[in-house]
Amino acid sequence: MNDMGKMGKPSISTPNKHEPVALSADALFAKSRVFAQRALEAKDSADHEVFQMWAALALELLAKASLAKIHPSLVVEAVNPNSLLEACGFNTNTVVRTVDANVVFARLKHTVPNFGTPNAEACKRISARRNAELHSGQAAFSGMPLEAWEGEFWSAAQLILISMALDLEAWVGSESRAPMELLRHLRDINTQATRQRISDTKMTFLKDHTKKEIEQLQIASRNFNSIYYLDSFRYALDHHWEETCPACTCTGFLGGDREDEEVIERDYGSGYETVNEYYAPMEFYCPTCQLHLEGEDALQEANLAEDYTHESEREMEYEPEYGND
């Protein structure tokens, strides 16, 4: 046996890796979270210009965090080749620079599910106003009404967070904020994000399909079976039922957990009983346009929050008899 045979398979050692703070997904997210909380504090004080500033900064850092979570190289400016080495964990004593916001938001179209052109363009507009405010004599935030940008902001942020397996509360929540105040913010945020997402999905759907194609898709969706789309739901729910999608008007599915039941008829001859089962909706998914909504606030905004009643038949259960031995 030769020396190689005695030694076994050669091993390749991994060099010591380091992670620059500028490229750390955790550090980027933590800083983004601080800025998001400052944004809400400014909104509470009715300082809408400062609210926009912190919101724009928070959104860009959140977007970079989502890319860095995939791989740090997605957020480095590669003009200096050593930056890519730094992103891969090699210390080159190079000052790492990250890509600008427009590049970040363009990349999210490929990395964040359902983050389409409307979302990317809205994020770029928010970033452009921030740059104009900071780097020019223009008062870019002055007179900008909240309804002109806030819904787009929360919608984009929510999509990014979902791609990171996080929710809005993980981003804007604060131990120092009173529970009722936080709840009010989250309801408002979820409502705005849902309204904007439905609007964006509808606009994209109408732009990408002709009237005839839409009619064909609507007809085809009537034959969908929820069992084939269970993997698209975040939660394992007790029951799924058909509902019309608020964005594309095709057939989608609501899922919910059983809250109660009521026996409405018993047939002692057959041994079967008819039961009404009551389900509270928790999540909606449309296979046609990919609209995905979850939570009470989102479903309420989409008019999908009504409880669902399902009638079923089952074998009766009899109590054991005692004392008849």
C-alpha positions in Angstrom: 0.0 0.0 0.0 1.4 3.4 -0.9 1.6 6.4 1.4 -1.6 7.9 0.0 -3.4 4.6 0.8 -2.2 4.7 4.4 -3.3 8.3 4.9 -6.7 7.9 3.4 -8.5 10.6 1.4 -6.7 13.9 1.4 -8.5 16.7 3.3 -8.7 20.3 2.2 -8.5 22.7 5.1 -10.8 25.7 5.2 -9.0 29.0 5.9 -10.1 31.1 8.7 -13.0 33.2 7.5 -14.0 36.7 8.7 -17.2 38.6 8.1 -17.0 42.4 7.7 -19.7 44.2 9.7 -20.6 46.1 6.5 -21.7 42.8 4.9 -23.2 41.0 7.9 -26.9 40.2 7.4 -27.4 40.3 11.2 -25.8 43.7 11.5 -27.6 45.1 8.5 -30.9 43.9 9.8 -30.3 45.1 13.4 -29.4 48.6 12.1 -32.5 48.6 9.8 -34.7 47.7 12.7 -33.4 50.6 14.7 -34.1 53.0 11.8 -37.6 51.5 11.3 -38.4 52.2 15.0 -37.1 55.7 14.7 -39.3 56.2 11.7 -42.4 55.2 13.6 -41.4 57.5 16.5 -41.2 60.4 14.0 -44.6 59.4 12.6 -46.0 59.5 16.1 -44.7 63.0 16.5 -46.3 64.0 13.2 -42.8 64.8 11.8 -43.5 63.3 8.4 -40.3 64.5 6.7 -38.1 62.8 9.4 -40.4 59.7 9.1 -39.6 59.5 5.4 -35.9 59.8 6.0 -35.6 57.0 8.6 -38.1 54.9 6.6 -36.0 55.2 3.4 -32.8 54.3 5.3 -34.4 51.4 7.0 -35.8 50.0 3.8 -32.4 50.0 2.0 -30.7 48.3 4.9 -33.4 45.7 5.2 -33.0 45.0 1.4 -29.3 44.6 1.8 -29.8 42.3 4.8 -31.9 40.0 2.7 -29.3 39.8 0.0 -26.5 39.4 2.5 -28.4 36.5 4.1 -28.2 34.7 0.7 -24.5 35.7 0.3 -22.5 38.8 1.2 -21.2 39.1 -2.3 -24.6 40.2 -3.4 -24.2 43.6 -1.6 -20.6 44.5 -2.4 -19.4 47.0 -4.9 -17.1 44.9 -7.0 -15.1 47.7 -8.7 -12.3 46.6 -6.3 -11.9 42.9 -6.8 -10.7 42.5 -3.3 -14.3 43.4 -2.2 -15.5 40.0 -3.5 -12.7 38.3 -1.6 -13.9 40.1 1.6 -17.4 39.0 0.9 -16.2 35.4 0.7 -14.5 35.7 4.0 -10.9 36.5 3.1 -9.3 39.4 4.9 -7.6 41.7 2.4 -7.6 44.9 4.5 -9.9 46.5 1.9 -12.5 49.0 2.8 -15.7 47.3 1.7 -18.3 49.4 -0.1 -21.8 48.2 -0.7 -23.8 48.7 -3.9 -26.2 51.6 -4.2 -29.9 51.3 -3.5 -31.0 51.0 -7.2 -28.9 47.9 -7.7 -30.2 46.4 -4.4 -33.8 46.8 -5.4 -33.2 45.5 -8.9 -31.7 42.3 -7.4 -34.6 41.8 -5.1 -36.8 41.1 -8.2 -34.8 37.9 -8.5 -34.4 36.9 -4.9 -37.7 37.9 -3.2 -40.9 36.0 -4.2 -43.6 38.3 -5.6 -41.3 41.4 -5.5 -42.0 42.7 -8.9 -41.3 45.8 -11.0 -44.0 47.9 -9.1 -42.3 47.2 -5.8 -38.8 47.8 -7.2 -39.8 51.1 -8.8 -41.6 52.3 -5.6 -38.4 51.6 -3.6 -36.3 53.4 -6.1 -38.6 56.5 -5.8 -38.3 56.5 -2.0 -34.5 56.2 -2.3 -34.3 58.9 -4.9 -36.2 61.4 -2.7 -33.9 60.5 0.2 -30.8 61.2 -2.0 -32.3 64.5 -3.2 -33.1 65.5 0.4 -29.5 64.7 1.6 -27.4 65.7 -1.4 -29.1 68.7 -3.0 -30.9 71.9 -2.1 -34.2 70.3 -3.0 -36.7 69.8 -0.2 -37.7 66.4 -1.6 -39.8 65.3 1.5 -41.6 68.6 1.9 -45.3 68.4 1.2 -45.2 64.6 0.3 -48.5 63.1 1.7 -48.2 59.8 3.5 -50.7 58.2 1.1 -48.4 58.8 -1.8 -45.7 56.5 -0.6 -46.3 54.8 2.8 -48.4 51.9 1.4 -45.7 51.1 -1.1 -43.1 51.3 1.6 -44.8 48.8 3.9 -45.8 46.5 1.1 -42.2 46.2 -0.1 -40.8 45.8 3.4 -43.3 43.0 4.2 -42.4 41.1 1.1 -38.7 41.3 2.0 -39.4 40.2 5.5 -41.4 37.2 4.4 -38.5 36.1 2.2 -36.4 36.1 5.3 -39.0 34.1 7.3 -39.7 37.2 9.4 -42.8 39.4 9.9 -43.4 43.1 10.4 -43.5 42.8 14.2 -40.0 41.4 14.2 -38.9 44.5 12.4 -40.8 47.3 14.0 -41.5 45.7 17.4 -39.9 47.2 20.4 -39.8 46.2 24.0 -40.0 49.8 25.1 -43.2 50.5 23.1 -46.5 50.1 24.9 -48.4 47.0 23.7 -51.5 48.9 22.6 -49.3 51.5 20.7 -47.5 48.7 18.9 -50.7 46.9 18.1 -52.1 50.1 16.6 -49.0 50.5 14.4 -49.1 46.9 13.2 -52.8 47.0 12.3 -52.2 50.2 10.3 -49.1 48.8 8.7 -50.7 45.5 7.7 -53.7 47.3 6.3 -51.6 49.6 4.1 -49.3 46.8 3.0 -52.2 44.5 2.0 -54.0 47.3 0.1 -50.8 48.1 -1.8 -50.0 44.5 -2.5 -53.4 43.7 -3.9 -53.2 46.9 -6.1 -49.7 46.0 -7.4 -50.7 42.4 -8.1 -53.8 43.4 -9.9 -51.9 46.0 -12.0 -49.2 43.5 -13.0 -51.8 40.8 -13.8 -53.8 43.1 -16.1 -50.7 44.3 -17.8 -49.4 40.8 -18.5 -52.6 39.3 -19.8 -55.2 40.1 -22.5 -58.9 40.1 -21.7 -59.3 36.8 -23.4 -56.4 35.2 -21.5 -57.9 36.5 -18.2 -61.2 34.9 -19.0 -59.5 31.6 -19.8 -57.5 31.7 -16.6 -60.7 32.4 -14.6 -62.4 29.4 -16.2 -59.4 27.1 -15.6 -59.1 28.2 -11.9 -62.5 26.8 -11.2 -61.1 23.3 -11.5 -58.3 23.9 -9.1 -58.0 21.6 -6.0 -56.6 23.1 -2.9 -54.7 19.8 -2.1 -52.2 20.6 -4.8 -51.3 24.0 -3.3 -50.9 23.1 0.4 -47.1 23.7 0.1 -47.8 27.3 -0.8 -49.4 28.0 2.6 -47.2 29.0 5.5 -49.3 27.3 8.1 -50.7 23.7 8.3 -54.4 24.5 8.6 -57.5 22.4 9.4 -59.4 23.2 6.2 -59.2 25.0 2.9 -62.0 26.4 0.8 -62.5 28.4 -2.4 -62.6 32.2 -2.5 -62.4 34.7 -5.3 -59.0 36.4 -5.5 -59.3 40.2 -4.8 -56.5 40.9 -7.3 -57.2 38.7 -10.4 -60.7 37.5 -9.7 -59.7 33.9 -10.3 -60.4 31.1 -7.8 -58.0 31.1 -4.9 -58.1 29.3 -1.5 -58.6 30.4 2.1 -57.3 28.2 4.9 -58.4 28.3 8.5 -58.6 26.4 11.8 -61.7 24.9 13.2 -63.2 27.1 15.9 -66.4 25.2 16.8 -68.9 22.6 15.5 -72.7 22.1 15.8 -74.6 18.8 15.3 -77.6 19.7 13.3 -79.1 16.3 12.6 -78.8 12.8 13.9 -80.0 9.6 12.1 -80.1 6.9 14.7 -81.2 4.4 12.1 -78.0 4.8 10.0 -75.8 5.8 12.9 -74.6 9.0 11.2 -75.0 12.6 12.1 -74.7 15.9 10.1 -72.4 18.5 11.5 -71.7 22.2 10.8 -68.1 23.0 11.3 -67.0 26.6 11.8 -63.6 27.8 10.5 -61.8 31.1 11.1 -59.7 32.1 8.1 -56.0 32.7 8.6 -54.3 32.6 5.2 -55.2 33.1 1.5 -53.3 32.0 -1.6 -54.1 32.4 -5.3 -52.4 29.9 -7.7 -53.0 32.2 -10.7 -51.5 35.5 -9.6 -49.6 34.3 -6.6 -51.2 36.7 -4.2 -50.5 35.5 -0.7 -52.1 37.1 2.4 -52.0 36.0 6.0 -53.3 37.3 9.3 -56.6 38.9 10.5 -55.7 42.5 9.5 -54.7 41.5 5.9 -57.7 39.3 5.3 -60.0 42.0 6.8 -58.6 44.5 4.3 -59.1 42.1 1.4 -62.7 41.3 2.5 -61.8 37.7 3.2 -62.2 37.6 7.0 -65.7 36.0 7.3 -65.9 32.7 9.1 -66.6 29.7 6.9 -69.2 27.0 7.6 -68.7 23.5 6.3 -71.4 20.8 6.5 -70.1 17.3 6.8 -71.5 13.8 7.8 -69.8 11.4 10.2 -70.5 8.3 12.2 -72.1 8.9 15.5 -70.1 8.2 18.7 -72.1 6.5 21.4 -71.4 6.8 25.1 -70.8 3.4 26.8 -73.7 2.1 28.8 -73.2 1.4 32.5 -75.1 -0.7 35.0 -76.7 -3.0 32.4 -74.5 -6.1 33.1 
